[in-house]
Amino acid sequence: MFDRLRQQFSNFYDRIAKTELKGKDLDKVLDEFELSLVENDVAVSAAEYVGNELRQKLNDVQFTRFTDPRARVKLILQGILMSLLQRAGTLDIFAYVDKKRMSGEPAIIVFVGINGTGKTTSIAKLAHILQKKGRSVILAASDTYRSGSIEQLEEHARRVGVRVIRHQYGADPAAVAFDAVSYAKAHSINAVLIDTAGRMQTNKNLLEEMRKIVRVTKPDLTILVVDALTGNDAVEQGKIFSEAVKIDGIILAKLDADVKGGSAISLSYIMGKPVTLVGTGQKYDDLEPFQPDAIVKNIMG
């Protein structure tokens, strides 16, 4: 995970150790470092933030003669990355479900994202983990457009042992979601997880259907699922979806396979919404809380 980004950071420490930490020499090293971040899928504005913070903090630091500045620079960079990752705050889905459970209401969570991001699998993983925590779950098959989508969700549901509310293909997705919420309220279900069509950013009709689901169900949370491997395209997806509906948090799928790591650094910074969970493997248990300190430790080497 993050092999390429980690290598760029290592190269940066080496360059810093051989560079006068002021003036044009420092500017050149920082400009090259920003470019290396962008080449590893860090969004341009996030890379500029890191570079500007480094420039300011390094200008303010006095290094003792004959000392190796790498350790000090590494500590400074670690703090900058932590501030970048924590800027959007946090979102604990499990705590939110329990909060709603205490009030006697189901937590209604809508999941959005384009096809292929791992959205349906992430929903199944979350359902599995919630059940392990003793919480009851129901799924809504509100992707009534893509052939095989309902069967895919039903197969996941069968494997993890939860019920799916479904209609026929071509049915109103909002009606499916509404029925799932009604069922959950009638049967004291703790969480309703609503799967939606993998709406391509350019399809206005499908985006409007997504808005309708949100209007009808009034979800507690709307979660965007993105594929870490898509890099900066994940950031673009985030922008489009957040213009269509209010996004509360992000699930970053397939993080374990991401050798660059840029989307993990920049996504929450660009969107202003927290990454709440990350996919770390193929098994249903492989969905973990996003931990900025662990991400930074991995990247820093």
C-alpha positions in Angstrom: 0.0 0.0 0.0 1.2 3.5 -1.0 4.6 2.2 -2.2 5.1 4.9 -4.8 4.1 7.7 -2.5 6.4 6.4 0.2 9.3 6.3 -2.2 8.7 10.0 -3.2 8.7 11.0 0.5 12.0 9.1 1.0 13.5 10.9 -2.1 12.3 14.2 -0.6 14.1 13.6 2.7 17.3 12.9 0.8 17.0 16.0 -1.3 16.4 18.1 1.8 19.5 16.7 3.5 21.6 18.0 0.5 19.9 21.4 0.1 20.3 24.8 1.6 16.9 25.2 3.3 16.2 28.6 2.1 15.7 30.7 -1.0 15.6 29.4 -4.6 17.2 26.0 -3.7 14.4 25.2 -1.3 11.8 26.5 -3.7 13.1 24.2 -6.4 13.0 21.1 -4.1 9.5 21.9 -2.9 8.2 22.5 -6.5 9.6 19.1 -7.5 8.0 17.5 -4.5 4.6 19.0 -5.2 4.9 17.7 -8.8 5.7 14.2 -7.5 2.6 14.3 -5.2 0.4 15.2 -8.2 2.0 12.4 -10.2 0.9 10.0 -7.4 -2.8 11.1 -7.6 -2.7 13.8 -4.9 -5.1 16.6 -6.1 -3.3 19.7 -7.2 -4.8 21.9 -4.5 -3.9 19.4 -1.8 -0.3 19.2 -3.1 0.0 23.0 -3.1 -1.3 23.0 0.5 1.4 20.6 1.5 4.1 22.6 -0.4 3.0 25.9 1.0 2.9 24.6 4.6 6.3 23.1 4.2 7.8 26.3 2.7 6.5 28.4 5.6 7.5 26.0 8.4 10.9 25.3 6.9 11.6 29.0 6.6 10.7 29.4 10.3 12.9 26.5 11.5 16.6 27.0 12.5 18.7 23.9 11.9 21.8 23.4 14.0 25.0 23.1 12.0 26.3 19.6 11.3 22.9 18.0 12.2 20.9 15.9 9.7 17.7 17.9 9.0 15.8 14.8 7.7 14.3 13.8 11.1 13.1 17.4 11.8 11.6 17.7 8.2 9.9 14.3 8.6 8.2 15.5 11.8 7.1 18.7 10.2 5.7 16.9 7.2 3.9 14.4 9.4 2.1 17.2 11.2 1.1 18.8 7.8 -0.3 15.5 6.6 -2.3 14.9 9.8 -3.8 18.4 9.5 -4.7 17.6 5.9 -6.4 14.3 6.7 -8.2 15.6 9.8 -9.4 18.9 8.3 -12.8 17.5 7.4 -13.5 16.1 10.9 -14.6 12.5 11.6 -17.7 10.4 11.1 -18.3 7.2 13.0 -21.1 5.3 11.2 -21.3 2.6 14.0 -21.8 5.3 16.7 -24.4 7.0 14.6 -26.4 3.7 14.2 -26.3 3.2 18.0 -27.4 6.8 18.5 -30.5 6.2 16.4 -31.0 2.8 18.0 -31.2 4.5 21.4 -33.9 6.8 20.1 -35.9 3.8 18.8 -35.4 4.8 15.1 -33.5 3.0 12.3 -30.4 4.7 10.9 -31.2 5.4 7.2 -28.0 5.4 5.1 -28.0 5.9 1.3 -24.9 4.9 -0.6 -24.0 6.5 -3.9 -21.1 6.1 -6.4 -20.5 5.0 -9.9 -20.5 1.3 -11.0 -17.4 -0.6 -10.2 -16.3 1.3 -7.2 -17.1 -1.5 -4.8 -20.3 0.2 -3.5 -22.5 -2.9 -3.2 -19.7 -4.9 -1.7 -19.0 -2.2 0.8 -22.7 -2.2 1.8 -22.5 -5.9 2.4 -19.4 -5.6 4.5 -21.0 -2.9 6.6 -24.1 -5.0 7.1 -21.9 -8.0 8.2 -19.9 -5.9 10.7 -23.1 -4.3 12.1 -24.6 -7.7 12.6 -21.4 -8.9 14.4 -21.9 -5.9 16.7 -25.4 -7.2 17.5 -27.3 -4.6 15.3 -30.1 -5.6 12.9 -29.8 -4.6 9.3 -32.0 -4.5 6.1 -30.9 -3.7 2.6 -32.8 -1.9 -0.1 -32.1 -2.8 -3.7 -32.7 0.6 -5.2 -30.5 0.0 -8.2 -33.4 -1.1 -10.5 -31.6 -0.2 -13.7 -28.4 -2.2 -14.1 -29.0 -5.8 -15.1 -28.0 -8.2 -12.4 -27.7 -5.5 -9.7 -30.6 -6.9 -7.6 -29.3 -10.4 -7.8 -25.8 -9.2 -6.8 -27.1 -7.5 -3.7 -29.3 -10.5 -2.8 -26.3 -12.9 -3.1 -24.3 -10.7 -0.7 -27.3 -10.5 1.6 -27.6 -14.3 1.6 -24.0 -14.7 2.5 -24.1 -12.3 5.4 -27.6 -13.2 6.5 -29.7 -10.1 6.0 -33.0 -9.4 4.3 -33.3 -7.4 1.0 -36.3 -5.3 0.1 -36.6 -5.4 -3.7 -39.0 -4.6 -6.6 -38.8 -5.5 -10.2 -36.3 -4.0 -12.6 -37.5 -0.7 -13.9 -39.4 0.0 -10.7 -39.2 3.4 -9.0 -35.9 3.2 -6.9 -37.4 5.7 -4.4 -40.4 3.4 -3.8 -38.0 0.5 -3.0 -36.1 2.6 -0.5 -39.4 3.9 1.0 -40.6 0.3 1.5 -37.4 -0.7 3.2 -37.6 2.2 5.6 -41.2 1.4 6.4 -40.3 -2.2 7.0 -37.4 -1.2 9.3 -39.7 1.0 11.4 -42.4 -1.6 11.7 -39.9 -4.4 12.7 -37.5 -2.3 14.9 -34.6 -2.8 12.5 -31.5 -0.7 13.5 -30.1 0.2 10.1 -31.4 0.5 6.5 -28.6 0.4 3.9 -29.8 1.7 0.5 -28.0 0.6 -2.6 -28.4 3.0 -5.6 -27.7 2.8 -9.3 -24.1 3.5 -10.3 -24.9 6.9 -11.7 -22.6 8.2 -14.3 -21.8 11.8 -13.6 -23.2 12.9 -17.0 -26.6 11.1 -16.7 -29.0 13.8 -15.4 -32.0 11.5 -15.2 -30.2 9.1 -12.9 -28.9 11.9 -10.8 -32.5 13.1 -10.4 -33.5 9.7 -9.3 -30.8 9.8 -6.7 -32.2 13.1 -5.5 -35.6 11.6 -5.3 -34.4 8.7 -3.1 -32.9 11.3 -0.8 -36.1 13.4 -0.7 -38.4 10.4 -0.1 -36.3 8.6 2.6 -34.7 11.7 4.3 -31.6 9.7 5.1 -29.5 10.3 8.2 -26.4 9.8 6.2 -25.5 9.8 2.5 -22.2 8.0 1.9 -20.1 8.3 -1.3 -18.2 5.1 -2.2 -15.1 5.7 -4.3 -12.4 3.4 -5.6 -9.0 4.3 -4.3 -7.4 3.0 -7.5 -9.1 5.6 -9.6 -6.9 8.4 -8.2 -7.9 11.9 -9.1 -11.0 10.6 -10.9 -12.3 9.8 -7.4 -12.0 13.4 -6.5 -13.9 14.4 -9.6 -16.6 11.9 -8.8 -16.8 13.4 -5.3 -17.4 16.9 -6.7 -20.2 15.8 -9.1 -22.1 13.8 -6.5 -21.7 16.5 -3.8 -23.3 18.9 -6.2 -26.3 16.6 -6.7 -26.9 15.6 -3.0 -25.4 16.4 0.4 -22.6 14.0 1.1 -21.9 13.2 4.7 -19.0 10.9 4.4 -16.8 8.7 2.2 -15.9 5.1 2.0 -12.6 4.5 0.2 -12.8 1.0 -1.3 -9.8 -1.1 -2.4 -7.3 0.9 -0.4 -5.2 -2.2 0.2 -4.4 -2.3 -3.5 -3.5 1.4 -3.9 0.2 1.7 -4.6 0.1 5.5 -5.1 -2.1 6.7 -2.2 -2.9 10.2 -3.5 -6.7 9.8 -3.2 -6.4 8.8 0.4 -4.6 12.0 1.1 -6.6 14.5 -0.9 -10.2 13.3 -1.1 -11.5 14.5 2.2 -9.5 17.7 1.9 -11.1 18.6 -1.5 -14.6 17.6 -0.6 -14.6 18.8 3.0 -16.2 15.5 4.1 -14.5 12.8 6.2 -13.4 9.4 5.0 -15.2 7.2 7.5 -14.3 3.6 6.3 -11.8 2.0 4.1 -11.9 -1.3 2.2 -8.8 -3.4 3.1 -9.5 -6.7 1.3 -12.0 -9.1 -0.2 -13.5 -10.6 2.9 -16.6 -9.2 4.6 -14.6 -8.3 7.7 -12.3 -6.2 5.5 -13.9 -2.8 6.1 -12.1 -0.7 8.8 -12.4 2.8 10.3 -10.3 5.4 8.6 -7.3 6.2 10.8 -5.3 9.2 9.7 -2.4 8.3 12.0 -2.1 4.9 10.4 -2.2 6.4 6.9 0.5 8.9 7.7 2.7 6.3 9.4 2.4 4.1 6.2 3.2 6.9 3.9 6.1 8.3 6.0 7.8 4.9 6.0 
